[in-house]
């Protein structure tokens, strides 16, 4: 049995909106193992929820930041440096595309909406990793959240799928650049989960039900399962040799090539 003691370790968690957030699923086991965490949020409206959510953690640091603003990101990481002195883990769970991109066909994607989705959902990882790396002088680990739409068509996901594809490619290039510094970079491709972001996708309820029915395990995944994989990828004890990867936690759904109706398997 591995004994995970993260006392003295620090992490920055970007993108926790509420208790259902996948980033929160990763943050919890990190905190339980002794890591001290900072949480970034965009906009004062999110702060009360985050304060309530992190109330029982050990000295959490809550910091406002806008990932589309370089000056804001500079302040965020300077505040982390001033408080922690270093950074061991970065959890990136930031994504956004204008609502219209989920509603209209992908063919009708406007230039401005493309730029917004790419900036928030993909470039924000690059911008954050660039600022986190100097704080990881003794090595570290970065984990971001992706989805199967990065490599396969998921109806209505549209521009976000393209942004997730860019995100996963960025993981590989960042892993190559940061590997010599002892910093690992990976993505968790999570199955369908009922999060705030998922609600913006037309037909998500049907997608969620179908994913559970079609997956190899015949069920949907849990937030805790995403958190377990995130913990493994972040910690050297469990994932020290893994970098540049996109790893699925989706009950095997991504590997299914053909779904046969009930009663037709034989």
C-alpha positions in Angstrom: 0.0 0.0 0.0 1.2 3.5 -0.8 1.0 6.0 2.0 0.4 9.5 0.5 1.6 12.3 2.8 1.6 15.6 1.0 2.5 17.7 4.1 4.5 20.7 2.9 3.2 20.4 -0.6 1.3 23.3 -2.3 -1.1 23.5 -5.1 -3.1 26.0 -7.2 -6.6 24.9 -8.3 -8.1 26.9 -11.1 -11.8 26.5 -12.0 -13.8 25.3 -9.0 -17.3 26.7 -9.5 -19.2 24.5 -6.9 -19.2 21.2 -5.2 -19.8 19.3 -8.5 -16.7 20.7 -10.2 -14.2 18.1 -11.3 -11.4 20.4 -10.1 -13.0 20.1 -6.6 -13.0 16.4 -7.0 -9.2 16.5 -7.4 -8.6 19.2 -4.8 -10.3 17.2 -2.0 -7.9 14.2 -1.9 -4.9 16.6 -2.3 -6.1 18.5 0.8 -6.9 15.3 2.7 -3.3 14.1 2.1 -2.0 17.3 3.6 -1.3 19.7 0.7 -2.1 23.4 1.2 -4.1 24.8 -1.6 -4.9 28.1 -3.3 -8.0 28.5 -5.4 -8.5 31.0 -8.2 -11.9 32.3 -9.2 -13.2 34.8 -11.8 -15.6 37.3 -10.5 -16.8 38.2 -7.0 -20.1 36.3 -7.5 -18.1 33.0 -7.2 -16.3 33.9 -4.0 -19.0 33.1 -1.5 -19.5 29.6 -2.9 -15.8 29.0 -2.8 -15.5 30.3 0.7 -18.2 27.9 1.9 -16.7 25.0 0.0 -13.2 25.4 1.4 -14.1 26.4 4.9 -12.9 23.2 6.4 -9.6 23.1 4.5 -6.3 24.1 6.2 -5.6 27.7 5.5 -6.9 27.9 1.9 -5.9 30.8 -0.2 -8.7 32.3 -2.4 -7.5 34.6 -5.2 -9.5 36.4 -8.0 -8.0 36.1 -11.5 -9.1 36.5 -15.1 -7.3 34.0 -17.3 -7.8 36.2 -20.4 -5.8 39.0 -18.8 -2.0 38.6 -18.5 -1.7 41.2 -15.8 -4.3 39.4 -13.8 -2.4 36.1 -14.2 0.8 37.8 -13.2 -0.8 39.0 -10.0 -2.3 35.5 -9.3 1.0 33.7 -9.5 2.9 36.5 -7.6 0.4 36.1 -4.8 0.9 32.3 -4.8 4.7 32.9 -4.7 4.4 35.4 -1.9 2.3 33.1 0.3 3.7 29.7 -0.6 7.2 30.4 -1.8 6.9 27.6 -4.3 4.3 25.5 -6.2 4.1 21.7 -6.5 0.8 21.2 -8.2 -1.4 23.1 -10.7 -4.9 21.9 -11.5 -6.3 23.6 -14.5 -10.1 23.2 -15.1 -10.9 26.4 -17.0 -13.1 26.3 -20.1 -15.6 28.5 -21.9 -17.3 29.0 -25.2 -20.1 31.4 -26.0 -23.6 29.8 -25.7 -24.3 30.3 -29.4 -21.5 27.9 -30.3 -23.4 25.1 -28.7 -26.7 26.0 -30.3 -25.7 26.6 -34.0 -23.9 24.1 -36.3 -20.1 24.2 -36.1 -20.0 25.5 -39.6 -21.5 28.7 -38.4 -18.8 29.4 -35.8 -17.9 33.1 -35.8 -14.3 34.2 -35.6 -14.8 36.1 -32.4 -16.4 33.1 -30.7 -13.5 30.8 -31.9 -11.0 33.2 -30.5 -12.8 33.4 -27.1 -13.1 29.6 -26.8 -9.5 29.0 -27.7 -8.2 31.7 -25.4 -10.1 30.7 -22.3 -10.2 26.9 -22.8 -6.7 26.2 -24.3 -4.3 29.1 -24.1 -5.1 29.6 -20.5 -3.3 26.4 -19.7 -0.2 27.6 -21.6 -0.3 31.0 -19.9 -0.7 29.4 -16.5 2.0 26.8 -17.0 4.4 29.5 -18.1 3.9 31.3 -14.8 3.8 28.2 -12.7 7.0 26.6 -14.0 9.4 29.1 -12.2 7.7 28.2 -8.9 8.3 24.5 -9.5 12.1 24.7 -9.2 12.1 21.3 -7.5 9.8 19.7 -10.0 6.0 19.6 -10.1 3.0 18.4 -11.8 0.2 20.0 -13.9 -3.1 18.4 -14.7 -5.9 19.8 -16.9 -9.4 18.5 -17.6 -10.4 17.4 -21.1 -13.3 15.5 -22.8 -13.7 12.9 -25.5 -15.0 15.6 -27.9 -11.4 16.6 -28.4 -11.0 13.6 -30.8 -14.5 12.5 -31.7 -17.6 14.4 -32.7 -20.0 15.0 -29.9 -23.2 16.6 -31.2 -23.6 20.2 -29.9 -20.2 20.3 -28.3 -18.9 22.0 -31.5 -16.3 24.8 -30.7 -15.5 23.4 -27.3 -14.5 20.1 -28.8 -12.0 21.9 -31.1 -10.7 23.9 -28.1 -10.3 20.6 -26.1 -8.3 19.2 -29.0 -6.0 22.2 -28.8 -5.8 21.8 -25.1 -4.6 18.1 -25.4 -2.0 19.1 -28.0 -0.8 21.8 -25.7 -0.4 19.2 -22.9 2.1 17.3 -25.1 4.1 20.3 -26.1 4.2 21.6 -22.5 5.3 18.2 -21.3 8.2 18.3 -23.8 9.3 21.8 -22.8 9.0 21.3 -19.0 10.1 17.7 -18.8 13.8 18.6 -18.3 12.8 20.8 -15.4 11.1 17.8 -13.7 7.6 19.2 -14.3 5.0 16.7 -15.6 1.9 17.7 -17.6 -1.1 15.5 -18.2 -4.8 15.7 -19.1 -7.7 13.8 -17.5 -10.4 13.1 -20.1 -13.4 12.6 -17.9 -16.7 11.0 -18.9 -20.1 12.8 -18.7 -20.6 14.3 -15.3 -23.4 16.7 -14.2 -21.4 19.9 -13.9 -22.4 23.5 -14.5 -20.5 23.5 -17.8 -22.4 20.4 -18.9 -25.7 22.1 -18.5 -24.9 24.5 -21.3 -24.8 21.7 -23.9 -28.1 21.0 -25.6 -29.3 17.5 -25.1 -26.8 16.8 -22.3 -29.3 14.7 -20.3 -29.7 12.3 -23.2 -26.0 12.2 -23.7 -25.4 11.5 -20.0 -27.9 8.6 -20.1 -26.5 7.1 -23.3 -22.9 7.3 -22.0 -23.8 5.3 -19.0 -25.7 2.7 -21.0 -23.0 2.4 -23.6 -19.9 2.4 -21.5 -18.0 -0.9 -20.8 -18.9 -0.7 -17.1 -22.6 0.1 -17.9 -22.6 3.2 -15.7 -21.5 6.8 -15.5 -18.4 7.8 -13.6 -18.2 9.7 -10.3 -16.4 12.9 -9.3 -14.4 10.8 -6.8 -13.1 8.6 -9.6 -11.9 11.7 -11.5 -10.3 12.9 -8.2 -8.5 9.6 -7.7 -6.9 9.8 -11.2 -6.0 13.4 -10.7 -4.3 12.6 -7.4 -2.3 9.8 -9.0 -1.2 12.0 -11.9 -0.2 14.9 -9.6 1.8 12.9 -7.1 5.3 11.5 -7.8 4.5 8.4 -5.6 1.8 7.2 -8.0 2.4 8.9 -11.3 6.0 10.0 -11.3 6.8 8.4 -14.7 3.7 9.7 -16.5 3.8 12.9 -18.7 2.4 14.2 -21.9 -0.7 11.9 -21.6 -4.4 12.2 -21.9 -5.9 9.5 -19.7 -9.5 8.6 -19.8 -11.7 8.0 -16.8 -15.1 7.4 -18.5 -16.0 3.8 -17.6 -14.5 2.6 -21.0 -16.9 4.7 -23.1 -14.1 6.1 -25.3 -13.1 2.6 -26.5 -16.5 1.5 -27.7 -16.7 1.4 -31.5 -20.2 0.0 -32.0 -23.2 0.0 -29.7 -25.6 -2.9 -30.1 -29.2 -2.5 -28.8 -30.2 -4.6 -25.9 -31.0 -8.2 -26.8 -28.8 -8.2 -29.9 -25.4 -9.0 -28.4 -25.7 -12.7 -29.0 
